[in-house]
Amino acid sequence: MFDHVDHIAIAVEDIDRSIALYVTTFGQAPSHRERVEDFKVEIATVNIGETAIEFIQPTSGDSPIRKFLDERGQGIHHIAFRVDDICAALKELEAKGAEVIDKSPRKGKDGSLVAFIHPRSTERVLYELVQVKG
Amino acid sequence: MFDHVDHIAIAVEDIDRSIALYVTTFGQAPSHRERVEDFKVEIATVNIGETAIEFIQPTSGDSPIRKFLDERGQGIHHIAFRVDDICAALKELEAKGAEVIDKSPRKGKDGSLVAFIHPRSTERVLYELVQVKG
């Protein structure tokens, strides 16, 4: 069902500091940066092979990432799998017992469509599905 | 420096339950299972593209994974990057200011060599380097 790990998202307080540290320590510069208004976040991605490390910083006090940071501090937030057809994947996952947060896909970064699966049904790991712009 | 994301490790209480859920919900079966005595864990990996999801269950009360589970519950434990030459990568990372937990590589699963970077120096994310058996 999944093609590959599209990205691993890390919730951070200061995206510029995270990028600077990543560039200095790992020698990897971000390839993409964007505010995603639907999720009230700013994101920056660093590619490692076919997967991106995605830093996410909240842009508003009521961003879900703000809540995550207040409760748990900085750290890994979710794992995203790349799919060809997100609507078909959501239907299949629901049929197999996964608790889908987004019944219909939402707009993600760079024209992608995304949907989240509730960690209650996946051993406390938050998963996202991503279909890139065709 | 990094070739790709080798695996994403998830600390779990019951590896059989996690595998069963993964097989049922995501339709993905594990490709490898092993006890890694040096880390007092049992692991099982499920391949998604070039990356594996790695479940880790402690096999002893003094396993570092037991401590993680007691403090934080089930969840994502670390991100591992594949490298060609782990000793060269460790030297380079130390020179760039990363706090290396393992100054010399340790034995990981399936004949690999592994070393961890302290989350203090990487914005609270635990990273591992992996060099596979040549």
Interface residues (C-beta under 8 A of the other chain):
Chain A: M1 F2 D3 H4 V5 I8 I10 V12 R17 S18 L21 T24 T25 F26 G27 Q28 I48 G49 E50 T51 I53 G73 Q74 G75 I76 I79 F81 R82 L93 K96 G97 A98 S121 T122 E123 R124 V125
Chain B: M1 F2 D3 H4 V5 I8 I10 V12 R17 S18 L21 T24 T25 F26 G27 Q28 I48 G49 E50 T51 I53 G73 Q74 G75 I76 I79 F81 R82 L93 K96 G97 A98 S121 T122 E123 R124 V125
